[in-house]
Amino acid sequence: MLHGIKTKNILFILIGAAIFSFGIVNFNMQNNLSEGGFTGITLLLYFLFSWDPGIMNLILNIPVFFVGLKLLGRITFIYTVIGTVAVSIFLWVFQAYPAFSLQDDMTLAALFAGTFIGVGLGIIFRFGGTTGGVDIIARLVHKYIGWSMGRTMFLFDAIVIIASVVFYLNEVEGMYTLVAVFIGARIIDFIQEGAYAARGATIISDYSESLAEGITNQMDRGVTILNGKGYYTGKDRQVLYCVVGKNEIVKLKNIIHEIDPHAFVSVSTVHDVLGEGFTLDENKKPID
């Protein structure tokens, strides 16, 4: 295995590609639903000319690969090639062996299309890959024109979906497509941010040292002591900050209540946590 390339990442990119392709074939293609990006273009060409989406996916992406090689970096480029080729292979497989059709229930078709596409792409993105296409174009536009990647991707998706409505979707299918795209985007964000959401606690108390000791000893979690000052009182105060697992927040509140029931506590959601106790063990080695 090349240096920096992880077998686990490749495995999950393949799983993500399979889930994504399954959704495209069994929900989008069988129910006349479009999609954004290069996938939307392959669907447009499929419905207009019956061109195979798997083949067109490779034809559209190969030129973009070489243009974006320097922008992606070696590792991301390799993961991207693996993801794109895997999507094309799985598109062929699932077209040969379709699972089922939801043509009698467009609502379910749109919901499942968005879910499968979102989960599949979310897994691919989370493990360092992409499916090429618009992601690379957006990086190029950002570098040479200055547009944000989000703006470019939104504009490209909008053009593809509008073209799909003009050429082959009716109004109802267009609206269901928007539902599927919206759900897919939300699920991608959820997976990218992490299904595991930790909690960050900010604590202001007159017993900060005791609280820090209690949290460290009873929960084995690190605590940072910050120096603060109350605006109204003008008093110097110590502020504690710690990050705990979502399932540990009740225990943290109980510790705080036992030591200082009058402490001011603010708890916020932390979508991604890196470091000891979360992604590293006590020896600073990655937790598998």
VOBA-1610 file (N, C-alpha, C; in pm, whole numbers, padded with zeros to 5 digits, always signed):
BEGIN
Met+00084-00120+00000Met+00000+00000+00000Met+00088+00126+00000Leu+00055+00221-00086Leu+00132+00344-00094Leu+00128+00418+00038His+00237+00492+00064His+00246+00567+00189His+00132+00668+00201Gly+00062+00664+00313Gly-00047+00758+00336Gly-00183+00706+00295Ile-00187+00601+00212Ile-00313+00544+00167Ile-00358+00438+00268Lys-00477+00450+00318Lys-00526+00359+00422Lys-00628+00261+00363Thr-00610+00134+00396Thr-00703+00031+00349Thr-00844+00058+00399Lys-00855+00104+00523Lys-00988+00132+00580Lys-01060+00239+00499Asn-00987+00343+00460Asn-01048+00449+00380Asn-01097+00397+00246Ile-01015+00316+00181Ile-01055+00259+00051Ile-01180+00173+00068Leu-01184+00092+00172Leu-01299+00006+00197Leu-01427+00088+00213Phe-01420+00194+00294Phe-01539+00275+00316Phe-01577+00356+00192Ile-01478+00399+00114Ile-01509+00467-00012Ile-01584+00373-00106Leu-01543+00247-00111Leu-01614+00148-00193Leu-01756+00126-00142Ile-01771+00119-00011Ile-01905+00103+00047Ile-01992+00224+00012Gly-01935+00343+00027Gly-02009+00464-00006Gly-02048+00468-00152Ala-01957+00427-00241Ala-01985+00424-00384Ala-02099+00326-00415Ala-02101+00214-00346Ala-02207+00115-00368Ala-02343+00170-00324Ile-02346+00234-00208Ile-02472+00291-00158Ile-02522+00402-00251Phe-02430+00489-00293Phe-02464+00599-00383Phe-02520+00545-00515Ser-02452+00448-00574Ser-02494+00393-00703Ser-02627+00320-00691Phe-02647+00250-00581Phe-02773+00180-00558Phe-02889+00280-00560Gly-02871+00393-00494Gly-02975+00495-00491Gly-03001+00554-00629Ile-02894+00582-00705Ile-02910+00639-00839Ile-02991+00545-00928Val-02955+00417-00929Val-03020+00321-01019Val-03163+00291-00976Asn-03183+00261-00848Asn-03312+00211-00804Asn-03414+00319-00770Phe-03369+00442-00751Phe-03464+00547-00717Phe-03465+00660-00820Asn-03347+00712-00857Asn-03345+00821-00955Asn-03380+00772-01095Met-03309+00671-01143Met-03329+00626-01280Met-03466+00561-01301Gln-03516+00493-01202Gln-03643+00424-01219Gln-03764+00515-01195Asn-03739+00637-01147Asn-03850+00725-01115Asn-03837+00863-01180Asn-03750+00873-01282Asn-03732+00999-01354Asn-03696+01115-01260Leu-03602+01089-01170Leu-03555+01193-01081Leu-03414+01233-01123Ser-03387+01361-01120Ser-03256+01409-01158Ser-03167+01422-01035Glu-03053+01482-01053Glu-02956+01502-00945Glu-02865+01615-00990Gly-02793+01674-00896Gly-02701+01780-00931Gly-02567+01725-00980Gly-02479+01816-01020Gly-02342+01780-01055Gly-02330+01693-01179Phe-02216+01624-01189Phe-02191+01538-01304Phe-02290+01421-01307Thr-02334+01377-01189Thr-02433+01270-01185Thr-02561+01313-01255Gly-02601+01438-01232Gly-02719+01490-01300Gly-02701+01493-01450Ile-02578+01525-01496Ile-02551+01526-01641Ile-02561+01384-01697Thr-02507+01286-01626Thr-02515+01148-01675Thr-02660+01101-01681Leu-02742+01143-01584Leu-02885+01107-01588Leu-02955+01177-01703Leu-02919+01303-01727Leu-02978+01377-01839Leu-02947+01307-01971Leu-02823+01264-01989Leu-02783+01195-02112Leu-02849+01057-02121Tyr-02871+00995-02007Tyr-02938+00864-02006Tyr-03083+00876-02051Phe-03155+00972-01996Phe-03297+00986-02030Phe-03318+01040-02172Leu-03224+01120-02221Leu-03238+01177-02356Leu-03189+01082-02465Phe-03075+01015-02441Phe-03012+00935-02546Phe-02988+00789-02506Ser-03029+00750-02385Ser-03008+00613-02333Ser-02860+00578-02321Trp-02775+00679-02301Trp-02632+00654-02280Trp-02608+00603-02138Asp-02528+00503-02125Asp-02506+00438-01996Asp-02442+00534-01896Pro-02503+00555-01779Pro-02447+00648-01680Pro-02309+00606-01629Gly-02285+00475-01620Gly-02155+00430-01573Gly-02043+00471-01666Ile-02065+00452-01797Ile-01964+00491-01895Ile-01949+00643-01900Met-02062+00714-01902Met-02056+00859-01911Met-01991+00921-01787Asn-02006+00856-01673Asn-01942+00905-01551Asn-01790+00908-01566Leu-01735+00803-01626Leu-01591+00799-01649Leu-01550+00898-01758Ile-01625+00905-01867Ile-01590+00994-01977Ile-01588+01139-01931Leu-01683+01178-01850Leu-01689+01316-01802Leu-01579+01348-01701Asn-01543+01248-01621Asn-01451+01275-01510Asn-01304+01263-01547Ile-01270+01178-01643Ile-01128+01156-01674Ile-01055+01285-01709Pro-01109+01371-01798Pro-01038+01497-01825Pro-01023+01585-01702Val-01127+01585-01617Val-01124+01670-01498Val-01018+01621-01400Phe-00996+01488-01393Phe-00895+01433-01305Phe-00759+01497-01330Phe-00719+01498-01455Phe-00585+01545-01489Phe-00571+01696-01468Val-00681+01767-01488Val-00679+01911-01462Val-00665+01938-01312Gly-00732+01857-01232Gly-00734+01883-01088Gly-00633+01807-01007Leu-00540+01735-01073Leu-00443+01653-01000Leu-00363+01734-00898Lys-00311+01849-00940Lys-00229+01930-00851Lys-00311+01990-00737Leu-00437+02020-00765Leu-00522+02079-00661Leu-00559+01978-00554Leu-00582+01854-00594Leu-00629+01754-00500Leu-00517+01700-00411Gly-00396+01688-00465Gly-00290+01620-00392Gly-00294+01472-00423Arg-00183+01405-00399Arg-00169+01266-00442Arg-00270+01173-00375Ile-00283+01184-00242Ile-00369+01090-00171Ile-00515+01111-00208Thr-00561+01236-00204Thr-00700+01264-00239Thr-00728+01226-00383Phe-00629+01248-00472Phe-00646+01211-00613Phe-00667+01060-00627Ile-00588+00981-00556Ile-00602+00835-00563Ile-00737+00793-00509Tyr-00777+00850-00394Tyr-00909+00817-00339Tyr-01021+00857-00435Thr-01004+00971-00503Thr-01105+01020-00596Thr-01118+00927-00716Val-01004+00882-00770Val-01007+00788-00882Val-01076+00659-00839Ile-01042+00609-00721Ile-01104+00486-00671Ile-01255+00505-00657Gly-01296+00618-00598Gly-01439+00644-00578Gly-01513+00656-00710Thr-01457+00725-00806Thr-01523+00747-00934Thr-01535+00616-01013Val-01426+00541-01020Val-01430+00413-01091Val-01528+00317-01023Ala-01527+00316-00890Ala-01618+00229-00816Ala-01764+00265-00844Val-01795+00395-00850Val-01931+00438-00881Val-01974+00385-01017Ser-01886+00397-01116Ser-01920+00349-01250Ser-01943+00198-01251Ile-01858+00124-01181Ile-01874-00022-01176Ile-02005-00060-01108Phe-02034+00003-00996Phe-02157-00030-00924Phe-02282+00014-01002Leu-02271+00122-01079Leu-02384+00161-01165Leu-02414+00052-01267Trp-02310-00006-01325Trp-02330-00117-01420Trp-02393-00236-01349Val-02342-00269-01232Val-02391-00387-01159Val-02538-00372-01123Phe-02574-00257-01066Phe-02711-00240-01019Phe-02810-00222-01135Gln-02761-00175-01250Gln-02849-00170-01367Gln-02877-00312-01417Ala-02779-00399-01406Ala-02797-00538-01449Ala-02886-00616-01351Tyr-02879-00576-01225Tyr-02958-00646-01122Tyr-03034-00544-01036Pro-03135-00478-01093Pro-03211-00380-01014Pro-03286-00448-00900Ala-03300-00377-00789Ala-03361-00437-00671Ala-03513-00426-00673Phe-03565-00305-00689Phe-03709-00286-00687Phe-03741-00149-00742Ser-03869-00121-00757Ser-03913+00007-00811Ser-04020+00068-00720Leu-04016+00200-00705Leu-04115+00272-00626Leu-04194+00369-00714Gln-04222+00328-00836Gln-04289+00418-00929Gln-04430+00455-00885Asp-04489+00375-00798Asp-04624+00405-00750Asp-04622+00500-00632Asp-04504+00532-00580Asp-04495+00621-00464Asp-04374+00713-00481Met-04397+00826-00546Met-04287+00919-00575Met-04232+00983-00449Thr-04315+00995-00347Thr-04267+01054-00222Thr-04159+00966-00160Leu-04188+00836-00150Leu-04087+00744-00097Leu-03965+00739-00187Ala-03986+00743-00318Ala-03874+00740-00411Ala-03781+00859-00388Ala-03837+00979-00372Ala-03756+01098-00349Ala-03683+01091-00216Leu-03754+01044-00113Leu-03693+01034+00020Leu-03576+00936+00019Phe-03597+00820-00043Phe-03491+00719-00045Phe-03379+00758-00140Ala-03411+00826-00249Ala-03307+00874-00339Ala-03213+00968-00265Gly-03269+01065-00194Gly-03188+01159-00117Gly-03109+01091-00008Thr-03172+00994+00058Thr-03106+00925+00169Thr-02986+00843+00120Phe-03006+00761+00017Phe-02898+00677-00033Phe-02785+00760-00092Ile-02820+00862-00168Ile-02717+00947-00228Ile-02641+01022-00118Gly-02714+01075-00020Gly-02650+01148+00089Gly-02559+01061+00173Val-02607+00942+00209Val-02525+00851+00289Val-02401+00807+00209Gly-02422+00771+00082Gly-02309+00725+00001Gly-02203+00832-00016Leu-02244+00952-00057Leu-02147+01061-00075Leu-02087+01103+00058Gly-02167+01104+00163Gly-02116+01143+00294Gly-02004+01052+00340Ile-02020+00922+00319Ile-01916+00826+00356Ile-01791+00848+00271Ile-01810+00868+00141Ile-01695+00890+00052Ile-01618+01015+00096Phe-01689+01124+00121Phe-01624+01249+00162Phe-01555+01234+00297Arg-01620+01165+00389Arg-01566+01154+00525Arg-01436+01076+00528Phe-01418+00986+00431Phe-01295+00905+00430Phe-01198+00951+00323Gly-01207+01080+00289Gly-01103+01143+00210Gly-01119+01139+00060Gly-01228+01083+00010Gly-01246+01074-00133Gly-01345+01175-00186Thr-01358+01179-00316Thr-01464+01254-00383Thr-01508+01170-00501Thr-01611+01215-00571Thr-01650+01147-00694Thr-01611+01232-00814Gly-01512+01320-00795Gly-01462+01403-00903Gly-01561+01511-00941Gly-01566+01540-01070Gly-01667+01630-01123Gly-01665+01770-01067Val-01779+01811-01014Val-01799+01950-00973Val-01705+01990-00860Asp-01668+01896-00774Asp-01579+01929-00664Asp-01447+01983-00717Ile-01393+01920-00819Ile-01267+01966-00878Ile-01287+02098-00951Ile-01396+02109-01027Ile-01424+02233-01098Ile-01438+02349-00999Ala-01505+02324-00887Ala-01524+02429-00786Ala-01391+02475-00729Arg-01298+02382-00711Arg-01166+02419-00661Arg-01090+02504-00763Leu-01104+02470-00889Leu-01038+02548-00994Leu-01095+02689-01002Val-01227+02700-00996Val-01293+02831-01002Val-01252+02916-00882His-01243+02851-00764His-01203+02923-00644His-01060+02977-00658Lys-00972+02897-00719Lys-00832+02937-00732Lys-00813+03050-00832Tyr-00883+03043-00945Tyr-00856+03137-01054Tyr-00957+03252-01063Ile-01076+03235-01008Ile-01177+03341-01014Ile-01207+03399-00877Gly-01192+03316-00772Gly-01215+03364-00637Gly-01351+03332-00581Trp-01436+03264-00657Trp-01567+03226-00605Trp-01550+03118-00498Ser-01639+03118-00399Ser-01637+03012-00300Ser-01678+02880-00365Met-01631+02768-00308Met-01667+02638-00364Met-01816+02613-00355Gly-01877+02655-00243Gly-02020+02636-00226Gly-02100+02709-00333Arg-02058+02830-00366Arg-02128+02908-00468Arg-02120+02841-00605Thr-02002+02795-00641Thr-01984+02729-00769Thr-02064+02600-00778Met-02060+02519-00672Met-02131+02392-00672Met-02282+02415-00678Phe-02331+02516-00605Phe-02474+02545-00608Phe-02517+02589-00748Leu-02437+02676-00810Leu-02469+02726-00943Leu-02469+02613-01045Phe-02369+02527-01038Phe-02359+02414-01131Phe-02478+02320-01113Asp-02510+02286-00988Asp-02624+02198-00960Asp-02753+02259-01011Ala-02771+02389-00989Ala-02893+02457-01032Ala-02907+02449-01184Ile-02798+02473-01256Ile-02801+02468-01404Ile-02839+02328-01452Val-02780+02225-01390Val-02807+02087-01432Val-02954+02051-01404Ile-03004+02087-01287Ile-03142+02052-01253Ile-03241+02129-01341Ile-03213+02257-01367Ile-03301+02335-01456Ile-03301+02274-01596Ala-03183+02235-01646Ala-03175+02171-01777Ala-03254+02040-01779Ser-03249+01966-01669Ser-03324+01841-01661Ser-03474+01866-01667Val-03519+01972-01598Val-03662+02007-01602Val-03703+02050-01742Val-03618+02124-01809Val-03650+02173-01944Val-03658+02058-02043Phe-03566+01959-02034Phe-03555+01859-02138Phe-03632+01730-02111Tyr-03648+01688-01984Tyr-03717+01561-01969Tyr-03802+01548-01843Leu-03783+01630-01743Leu-03866+01619-01623Leu-03993+01702-01639Asn-04104+01650-01585Asn-04222+01736-01574Asn-04215+01812-01442Glu-04313+01897-01418Glu-04307+01984-01300Glu-04305+01904-01170Val-04384+01798-01164Val-04391+01717-01041Val-04258+01646-01017Glu-04203+01587-01121Glu-04074+01518-01107Glu-03964+01617-01069Gly-03972+01739-01120Gly-03876+01841-01083Gly-03883+01875-00935Met-04005+01884-00883Met-04021+01915-00740Met-03973+01800-00652Tyr-04000+01677-00694Tyr-03950+01562-00618Tyr-03797+01555-00623Thr-03741+01597-00736Thr-03595+01603-00747Thr-03537+01700-00644Leu-03600+01816-00630Leu-03553+01914-00531Leu-03560+01858-00390Val-03666+01781-00361Val-03677+01717-00229Val-03561+01621-00207Ala-03532+01538-00309Ala-03423+01441-00297Ala-03289+01511-00280Val-03265+01618-00357Val-03137+01691-00348Val-03121+01755-00210Phe-03230+01812-00158Phe-03225+01876-00025Phe-03193+01773+00083Ile-03261+01660+00080Ile-03237+01556+00181Ile-03094+01505+00170Gly-03048+01482+00047Gly-02912+01434+00028Gly-02809+01530+00085Ala-02829+01661+00062Ala-02735+01761+00112Ala-02731+01762+00264Arg-02849+01751+00327Arg-02853+01752+00474Arg-02784+01628+00532Ile-02802+01514+00468Ile-02740+01391+00519Ile-02589+01396+00500Ile-02543+01451+00388Ile-02399+01467+00367Ile-02340+01553+00478Asp-02405+01664+00512Asp-02357+01751+00619Asp-02352+01676+00752Phe-02457+01597+00778Phe-02465+01522+00904Phe-02350+01423+00916Ile-02323+01350+00808Ile-02216+01251+00812Ile-02079+01319+00815Gln-02065+01430+00742Gln-01940+01504+00742Gln-01908+01557+00881Glu-02010+01613+00948Glu-01988+01670+01080Glu-01971+01561+01185Gly-02022+01443+01156Gly-02003+01331+01248Gly-02132+01295+01319Ala-02169+01167+01302Ala-02287+01119+01373Ala-02261+01124+01524Tyr-02132+01112+01559Tyr-02095+01125+01699Tyr-02079+01272+01732Ala-02171+01325+01807Ala-02164+01467+01844Ala-02129+01476+01992Ala-02012+01529+02020Ala-01971+01548+02159Ala-02037+01674+02214Arg-02009+01702+02340Arg-02063+01821+02404Arg-01950+01901+02466Gly-01951+02031+02441Gly-01852+02119+02500Gly-01917+02198+02612Ala-01858+02195+02730Ala-01915+02263+02847Ala-01825+02378+02892Thr-01885+02494+02907Thr-01817+02611+02964Thr-01875+02634+03103Ile-01789+02636+03203Ile-01834+02640+03343Ile-01770+02758+03414Ile-01852+02839+03480Ile-01802+02951+03560Ile-01845+02926+03703Ser-01748+02917+03793Ser-01778+02880+03931Ser-01671+02937+04024Asp-01711+02955+04150Asp-01615+02994+04253Asp-01532+02875+04300Tyr-01567+02756+04254Tyr-01497+02635+04295Tyr-01435+02567+04172Ser-01370+02646+04090Ser-01318+02595+03964Ser-01213+02486+03983Glu-01124+02501+04082Glu-01022+02400+04104Glu-01084+02267+04145Ser-01183+02271+04234Ser-01250+02149+04278Ser-01325+02083+04162Leu-01389+02164+04081Leu-01461+02110+03966Leu-01365+02045+03866Ala-01253+02112+03839Ala-01155+02057+03746Ala-01102+01923+03797Glu-01076+01917+03926Glu-01026+01794+03987Glu-01131+01684+03978Gly-01257+01717+04006Gly-01364+01618+04001Gly-01385+01563+03861Ile-01385+01652+03763Ile-01405+01608+03623Ile-01290+01521+03577Thr-01167+01560+03612Thr-01049+01484+03571Thr-01047+01347+03636Asn-01074+01340+03766Asn-01065+01214+03839Asn-01182+01120+03811Gln-01303+01175+03802Gln-01421+01090+03788Gln-01455+01057+03643Met-01413+01143+03551Met-01450+01121+03411Met-01331+01095+03321Asp-01211+01117+03373Asp-01090+01100+03294Asp-01093+01187+03169Arg-01142+01308+03184Arg-01147+01405+03074Arg-01062+01526+03109Gly-00998+01582+03008Gly-00915+01699+03031Gly-00999+01823+03051Val-00947+01915+03129Val-01015+02041+03157Val-00916+02155+03134Thr-00961+02259+03067Thr-00879+02378+03046Thr-00932+02492+03132Ile-00842+02557+03205Ile-00881+02671+03289Ile-00841+02800+03217Leu-00941+02883+03191Leu-00918+03011+03124Leu-00940+03125+03223Asn-00869+03232+03205Asn-00888+03349+03288Asn-00993+03440+03225Gly-01095+03474+03304Gly-01202+03560+03256Gly-01229+03673+03354Lys-01314+03763+03310Lys-01350+03877+03395Lys-01495+03913+03370Gly-01573+03920+03478Gly-01713+03957+03466Gly-01728+04104+03428Tyr-01806+04131+03325Tyr-01821+04269+03280Tyr-01895+04352+03385Tyr-02002+04298+03439Tyr-02084+04376+03533Tyr-02016+04391+03668Thr-01961+04282+03723Thr-01900+04286+03856Thr-01756+04335+03852Gly-01689+04316+03738Gly-01548+04353+03728Gly-01456+04256+03798Lys-01511+04143+03846Lys-01431+04046+03919Lys-01361+03949+03823Asp-01237+03913+03859Asp-01166+03812+03782Asp-01222+03674+03818Arg-01250+03594+03716Arg-01306+03461+03738Arg-01230+03360+03655Gln-01226+03238+03704Gln-01170+03129+03625Gln-01284+03059+03549Val-01259+03033+03423Val-01359+02968+03338Val-01306+02832+03296Leu-01386+02728+03318Leu-01346+02592+03280Leu-01409+02557+03145Tyr-01332+02486+03066Tyr-01387+02434+02940Tyr-01344+02289+02925Cys-01439+02203+02893Cys-01407+02062+02870Cys-01502+02006+02765Val-01456+01902+02699Val-01536+01833+02598Val-01556+01690+02644Val-01681+01645+02643Val-01715+01510+02687Val-01804+01445+02581Gly-01818+01314+02590Gly-01907+01243+02499Gly-02052+01279+02528Lys-02134+01262+02426Lys-02276+01295+02442Lys-02340+01215+02554Asn-02296+01091+02571Asn-02352+01005+02675Asn-02295+01036+02813Glu-02198+01130+02821Glu-02136+01163+02950Glu-02188+01294+03007Ile-02275+01362+02935Ile-02315+01496+02978Ile-02393+01493+03110Val-02473+01389+03133Val-02548+01379+03258Val-02453+01362+03377Lys-02352+01279+03359Lys-02253+01259+03465Lys-02181+01389+03495Leu-02146+01465+03390Leu-02080+01593+03410Leu-02168+01688+03489Lys-02295+01697+03455Lys-02387+01785+03526Lys-02400+01744+03673Asn-02400+01613+03698Asn-02411+01565+03836Asn-02288+01605+03918Ile-02170+01595+03859Ile-02046+01635+03928Ile-02051+01784+03960Ile-02092+01863+03862Ile-02100+02008+03883Ile-02200+02041+03993His-02315+01975+03990His-02419+02003+04090His-02373+01966+04231Glu-02298+01855+04243Glu-02251+01814+04375Glu-02152+01913+04433Ile-02065+01968+04349Ile-01959+02058+04398Ile-02008+02202+04407Asp-02080+02248+04307Asp-02129+02386+04309Asp-02263+02394+04234Pro-02373+02377+04306Pro-02505+02381+04242Pro-02539+02517+04183His-02463+02621+04217His-02491+02756+04167His-02400+02794+04049Ala-02321+02699+04002Ala-02229+02727+03890Ala-02309+02762+03764Phe-02249+02849+03684Phe-02307+02882+03554Phe-02248+02786+03452Val-02335+02716+03380Val-02289+02613+03286Val-02356+02635+03150Ser-02274+02637+03049Ser-02324+02646+02911Ser-02275+02523+02835Val-02369+02449+02775Val-02336+02327+02703Val-02370+02346+02556Ser-02274+02315+02469Ser-02296+02330+02325Ser-02259+02201+02253Thr-02314+02182+02134Thr-02284+02064+02054Thr-02152+02082+01981Val-02068+01980+01989Val-01939+01980+01918Val-01947+01870+01814His-01942+01907+01686His-01966+01810+01580His-01846+01724+01549Asp-01728+01772+01574Asp-01609+01694+01543Asp-01504+01721+01649Val-01443+01614+01699Val-01342+01627+01805Val-01218+01549+01765Leu-01104+01614+01771Leu-00977+01550+01742Leu-00888+01562+01864Gly-00811+01460+01892Gly-00718+01469+02003Gly-00734+01357+02103Glu-00658+01365+02211Glu-00654+01259+02312Glu-00791+01237+02373Gly-00826+01109+02386Gly-00955+01072+02444Gly-01064+01058+02340Phe-01039+01108+02219Phe-01140+01099+02114Phe-01083+01031+01989Thr-00977+01087+01931Thr-00914+01023+01816Thr-00775+00970+01848Leu-00721+01009+01964Leu-00589+00961+02008Leu-00601+00898+02146Asp-00521+00793+02171Asp-00521+00735+02305Asp-00423+00810+02394Glu-00399+00757+02514Glu-00314+00828+02609Glu-00168+00834+02564Asn-00132+00748+02467Asn+00004+00749+02414Asn+00016+00830+02285Lys-00089+00909+02257Lys-00094+00997+02138Lys-00096+00917+02008Lys-00146+00792+02016Lys-00159+00711+01896Lys-00304+00708+01852Pro-00327+00703+01718Pro-00466+00704+01667Pro-00548+00588+01722Ile-00673+00618+01757Ile-00766+00515+01801Ile-00836+00461+01678Asp-00824+00332+01653Asp-00887+00270+01535Asp-01036+00256+01558
//
